[in-house]
Amino acid sequence: MATPTERPSEYFGKQLSQLLEHIDKLELIADNQMWTLPKYREPLFIR
């Protein structure tokens, strides 16, 4: 968990950031048929 000098929001913000890095990499290598969730870049280009 968070260290005594670190607020929980700072700790979980770092953890979320690390998780998103891994997800971003997976989105690039996963086939669209296997990745059923919308990819992060897709909603940016929906008309």
Short mmCIF file of the C-alpha atoms (twelve columns), coordinates in Angstrom:
data_MODEL
# 
_entry.id   MODEL 
# 
loop_
_atom_site.group_PDB 
_atom_site.id 
_atom_site.type_symbol 
_atom_site.label_atom_id 
_atom_site.label_alt_id 
_atom_site.label_comp_id 
_atom_site.label_asym_id 
_atom_site.label_seq_id 
_atom_site.Cartn_x 
_atom_site.Cartn_y 
_atom_site.Cartn_z 
_atom_site.pdbx_PDB_model_num 
ATOM 1  C CA . MET A 1  0.000   0.000   0.000   1 
ATOM 2  C CA . ALA A 2  0.952   3.623   0.268   1 
ATOM 3  C CA . THR A 3  4.024   4.520   2.247   1 
ATOM 4  C CA . PRO A 4  3.636   6.807   5.292   1 
ATOM 5  C CA . THR A 5  4.873   9.780   3.251   1 
ATOM 6  C CA . GLU A 6  2.736   9.006   0.218   1 
ATOM 7  C CA . ARG A 7  -0.967  9.754   -0.025  1 
ATOM 8  C CA . PRO A 8  -3.145  6.879   -1.264  1 
ATOM 9  C CA . SER A 9  -4.182  8.888   -4.326  1 
ATOM 10 C CA . GLU A 10 -0.511  9.317   -5.294  1 
ATOM 11 C CA . TYR A 11 0.171   5.612   -4.815  1 
ATOM 12 C CA . PHE A 12 -2.826  4.462   -6.838  1 
ATOM 13 C CA . GLY A 13 -2.148  7.075   -9.505  1 
ATOM 14 C CA . LYS A 14 1.295   5.547   -10.036 1 
ATOM 15 C CA . GLN A 15 -0.141  2.033   -10.106 1 
ATOM 16 C CA . LEU A 16 -2.802  3.031   -12.636 1 
ATOM 17 C CA . SER A 17 -0.209  4.705   -14.808 1 
ATOM 18 C CA . GLN A 18 1.888   1.527   -14.865 1 
ATOM 19 C CA . LEU A 19 -1.157  -0.574  -15.675 1 
ATOM 20 C CA . LEU A 20 -2.115  1.700   -18.569 1 
ATOM 21 C CA . GLU A 21 1.386   1.391   -20.034 1 
ATOM 22 C CA . HIS A 22 0.938   -2.387  -20.237 1 
ATOM 23 C CA . ILE A 23 -2.560  -2.087  -21.676 1 
ATOM 24 C CA . ASP A 24 -1.344  0.329   -24.353 1 
ATOM 25 C CA . LYS A 25 1.304   -2.179  -25.418 1 
ATOM 26 C CA . LEU A 26 -1.245  -5.011  -25.509 1 
ATOM 27 C CA . GLU A 27 -3.584  -2.947  -27.691 1 
ATOM 28 C CA . LEU A 28 -0.846  -2.587  -30.277 1 
ATOM 29 C CA . ILE A 29 -0.028  -6.288  -30.525 1 
ATOM 30 C CA . ALA A 30 -3.445  -7.896  -29.968 1 
ATOM 31 C CA . ASP A 31 -5.525  -8.820  -32.979 1 
ATOM 32 C CA . ASN A 32 -8.818  -6.914  -33.230 1 
ATOM 33 C CA . GLN A 33 -10.742 -10.197 -33.151 1 
ATOM 34 C CA . MET A 34 -9.215  -11.041 -29.771 1 
ATOM 35 C CA . TRP A 35 -9.401  -7.516  -28.297 1 
ATOM 36 C CA . THR A 36 -13.146 -6.995  -27.974 1 
ATOM 37 C CA . LEU A 37 -12.931 -3.745  -26.026 1 
ATOM 38 C CA . PRO A 38 -12.634 -0.426  -27.854 1 
ATOM 39 C CA . LYS A 39 -9.007  0.557   -28.178 1 
ATOM 40 C CA . TYR A 40 -8.012  3.883   -26.672 1 
ATOM 41 C CA . ARG A 41 -7.374  5.512   -30.065 1 
ATOM 42 C CA . GLU A 42 -10.651 4.336   -31.649 1 
ATOM 43 C CA . PRO A 43 -13.108 6.707   -29.924 1 
ATOM 44 C CA . LEU A 44 -11.011 9.612   -31.145 1 
ATOM 45 C CA . PHE A 45 -11.912 8.847   -34.767 1 
ATOM 46 C CA . ILE A 46 -15.560 7.803   -34.520 1 
ATOM 47 C CA . ARG A 47 -17.819 10.092  -36.539 1 
# 
